Amino acid sequence: MNIRNIAIIAHVDHGKTTLVDKILHATKVFRENQETGELIMDSNDLERERGITIFSKNAAVTYNDVKINVIDTPGHADFGGEVERVLKMADGVILLVDAFEGPMPQTRFVLQKALQLNLKPIVVINKVDKPNCRPDEVHDAVFELFFNLDATEEQLDFPTYYGSGKNGWFNDSLTPTDNIIPLLDGIIKHVPAPKVAEGPLQMQITSLDYSSFLGSIAIGKVSRGSIKENQQVVLMQADGTVRKLKVKELYVFEGMGKKKVAEVIAGDLCAVVGVEDFNIGDTIADAENPEALPVISVDEPTMNMLFSVNNSPFFGKDGKFVTSRHLRDRLMKETEKNLALRVSDSEDGDSLVVYGRGILHLGILIETMRREGYELTVGQPQVITKEIDGKKCEPYETLVVDVPQEFASKVIDLCTRRKGEMLVMETKGEMQHLEFDIPSRGLIGLRTQMLTATTGEAVMAHRFSEYKPWKGPIPGRNNGVLLSKFQDKTTGYSIDKLQDRGTFFVDPGEDVYAGQIIAEHIKPGDLVVNATEGKKLTNHRASGSDDATRIAPKTLMTLEECMEYIQFDECIEVTPNHIRMRKVILDEEERKKVAKQMNAAMA
């Protein structure tokens, strides 16, 4: 049987998931009259809401009697753990590049990973139907990127295809056609068939699935030998333990689903049922001659956050899972399939420290838990420092900003304040292309400020570069916050009176508690206010005094924005229905005592 395993890699929004849609349609996976909708692969609710791919997915199509296993990958660097893992299953990659934007930071990140694994690339320049596209320049830029990443002669000799995913055509020249057949032919021609070594069974588990009927399902590529139903195999783990198992059922991918088979040969991707308590990177091997494959290495996490139980006055009102045991079990379960995530115990025992790749990576995890019915409190994101040669070092990232020319000076000012150093400044059409080397700390909270300063025009992307010496303090937010004094419902009367003091995060009639952040102060420094006071009633009516209240609607903040907004002495209460910001110490007197002690210690 002829097989091709191909992964689709690209920067965010360059059209990976749309291309997979077109491949599925072109190979007649669906019936003619079947309603499929768009972005079929983004099946998770969060993915659909945000319009981004978070989890990699598999699909398989048959074209000219060749089975093509297609792997859709995420584009954000925060989910780099997903990309690194699934590239292990592929033998070639399709690198998608936008015909206007050209290679972006993420393009570089994913391509580097693919070239290191010696995968054969096919370059596809997408969106050539855009009015201001520049396909030839982009092609040269891609070649230059390959060269800079030390690609081999063979890798540099990549085939290029042009087309538009939206209009559903791809061709090896700029001449539009009405289908994507040239690209499918190109995949069969240029992507090598899987290398199959002689010998007993070896299969590396690269991802996992869960079914309420079958339990845990291990997914991976059979690299040599074959695996059969009811076969006795051994599971070889990273810590050296070897366990005997029996394969209960085998599935291969077909279209969007799976098909049960009796045997899977080397080179194909499959799902194995009957393996319990495994981790990603373990090897399923032959029972007689077990040999382990090298363990998958993933880049280290760069950020951590404190997860603890919800201890606010509104504890247990919304959620189903509220104890520290629930929290621990859920996070431990997450580390099994999310390779780039680490969990460890904190000093006080009630809370857990969770390490991840960035704000988006941790934000998605918190959002998923919230939807499952968990209540928790999360602290301010911190970067992970290391000691190198006796010096304190922190992670640095390369930040790329594309912005209209009139806003360039504002962007430069924002980045340099946060200890960023400019590396590149060039003009691309009407846009200014800027690159900075900036500490990861400086990125926390930068996106919101940047979008405000550029009226939402800036396009930002960043990727981890290396650890360098600590740059000193970085200024946090300029303004203080307004805190609630009492626990009660807010009233329109008191919010109206306080409006000139700050911008509110709550509406009249919402439940608040003492120590909760209810607004941003217009000045530095925090202020405790009473937002629950009702109007004193008299039995005289005054004409026109009651219709004078004009209250501005509250500022809505997403979870990631809250994570970027809070300071070290604040935290976020996350429940299925609410996201509230609050002080860690709710009692006002207690806060003053602690602040005095800290100032004394500093002095």
C-alpha positions, 0 to 999 in steps of 0.5 A, a space after each residue: 500500500 502506498 502511503 504519504 504522511 504530510 504535516 501542514 505548517 505555517 504562521 497564524 492565519 496563513 490558511 492551514 485549516 482552510 487548505 485541509 478543508 479543500 483537500 478533504 473536499 477534492 478527494 470526495 470525503 464528503 457526499 455531494 449534498 453534505 453540509 460541512 461548513 467551514 474550517 472543519 478541522 477546528 472542532 473544539 468550541 474555543 478554536 471556533 470562537 477564536 478562529 485559531 487552531 490549538 490542538 493538532 488533528 489528523 485526517 486521511 484521504 485517498 487520491 489515485 490509490 495513494 493514502 495521504 495522512 494529513 496533519 493540521 498543526 497550530 500556528 502560535 508559538 505557545 502551542 509549539 509543543 503540539 507542533 514538535 510532537 506531530 512532526 515526528 509522524 510526518 515524512 514531508 511538510 507543506 509550508 504555507 506562506 501568505 503572498 502579501 505578508 511573506 515569512 513571519 516569526 512563526 514560519 521561521 519557528 515551525 520550519 526550523 523544527 521541520 528542517 532539523 527532522 530532515 523533512 522534505 518541504 513543499 512551499 505553497 504561496 497562498 492568497 495570491 488573489 489579494 490585491 497587494 500580493 507580491 508572490 515573487 518577492 515572497 518566494 525569494 524571502 522564503 528561499 533566503 529563510 531556508 538558507 539562513 536556517 542552514 537547509 541542506 542542498 536537497 531541502 533548498 531545491 523545494 518545489 513551489 505552488 501558488 494559489 488561493 485556498 479561499 477560491 479553491 485552486 493551487 497550481 505550480 505557476 501563477 495561472 489560476 485553475 479550478 481545482 487543487 489537483 496539481 498540489 495533490 499530484 505534487 504531494 505524491 511526487 515530492 513527499 517520500 514514502 515512509 522509510 521502513 526499517 527491517 526488524 521487530 515492531 516499533 511505534 512511538 506514541 505521539 498523541 493521545 485521544 480519549 473515548 468514554 467507551 474505549 478509555 485511553 487511545 494511543 496514536 502514533 506512527 508505526 516506524 518498523 514491523 507491523 502491529 496486529 489485533 490481540 498481539 502481545 506487546 510491551 510498553 517502554 517508558 522514559 523512566 526505563 519501566 517496561 510493561 507487558 500489554 495486549 492490543 485490544 483494537 486497532 484503528 487507522 485514519 479514514 477521512 475525518 474518522 477512524 476505521 477498525 483494522 486487523 493489522 497496521 503495517 510500518 509507515 502508517 499512522 494508527 490508534 491503539 486501544 488497550 494501552 493504559 497509563 502511558 505518556 507521550 513519547 513512550 514506545 510500543 515494541 515487540 514483546 520478544 525483542 523490545 527496543 525503545 525509540 529516542 524520547 521526544 524532546 520539547 523546548 522548555 517552558 518560559 512562564 509560570 503561574 500559581 494556581 490555587 483554590 478559590 478562597 473568595 467570599 463567593 466560593 462554591 457558588 458557580 463551580 462543581 469542582 472546587 477543592 485542591 484535590 480536584 484541581 491537582 487531579 485535573 492539572 496532572 491529567 493535562 500534563 499527560 497530553 500537553 507536553 510543554 506543560 509542567 506542574 509542581 507543588 508550591 511552598 504552602 502545599 495548597 497551591 500548584 505552580 504551573 509552567 507553560 510556554 506563554 500567556 496564550 498557552 496558560 490562558 487556554 488551559 484556564 479557559 478550558 477548566 472554567 468551562 468544565 466547571 472548575 473554580 480556581 484563583 490564578 496569580 500574576 504570570 512570572 517568567 522563569 529565571 535561570 542562573 548561567 555562569 553565576 549571573 541571573 538570566 531571563 528569557 528573551 523573545 524576538 518581537 515582530 510588529 507590522 504597523 502603519 507608518 504614522 504609528 511607528 514612533 509610538 510602537 518604538 517608544 512602548 518597546 524601548 520603555 520595556 527594555 526592548 532593543 530594535 534590531 530591524 526597521 524597514 518599510 514594506 509597502 505602506 507598513 513599517 516592519 519592526 523587529 525587537 529583542 525584548 525580555 519576555 517580562 516586557 511582553 506581559 501587558 504589551 499587547 493591550 497597550 500596543 493595540 490602544 496606541 495604534 488604534 488596533 492596527 498593529 500586528 504582533 508576533 513573538 517567539 522565544 530566542 534565548 536566555 540572557 542577563 537580567 535587564 532590571 525592573 520593568 515599569 508595570 501599569 501606570 494607574 492604580 485600581 479602585 477596590 470595593 469596601 463592602 460586600 453587597 450589590 453595586 448601585 447605579 447611584 454610587 457608581 454614577 458619583 464615582 465615575 470621575 474617579 475611574 473606568 468601571 469593570 462592573 455594572 450596577 446591580 452586580 455582586 461585589 465583595 471587599 477587596 475586589 477590583 471594580 475599576 481602574 483609577 485615573 491616578 497611580 495608587 489604589 483607592 478603597 471606595 463604597 460602590 454599594 451605597 443606596 440613595 437616601 430617600 425622602 418623601 419629597 420628589 425633586 423634578 429631574 434629579 433621578 434621570 440625571 444618572 448616565 452610567 458608561 457601560 463597563 469595560 469587558 476584559 478577556 481572561 488573557 487581558 486580566 492576566 496581563 493587567 494584574 500586579 504581583 499583589 493581585 490575582 484572578 478569581 475564575 469560575 464558570 460564569 465569572 472572571 473577577 480581579 481582586 487583591 490577594 489579601 482582601 482585608 484593607 487593614 491587613 494589606 496596609 500591615 503587609 505593605 508596611 512590612 515590605 517597605 521596612 524590609 526593602 529599606 
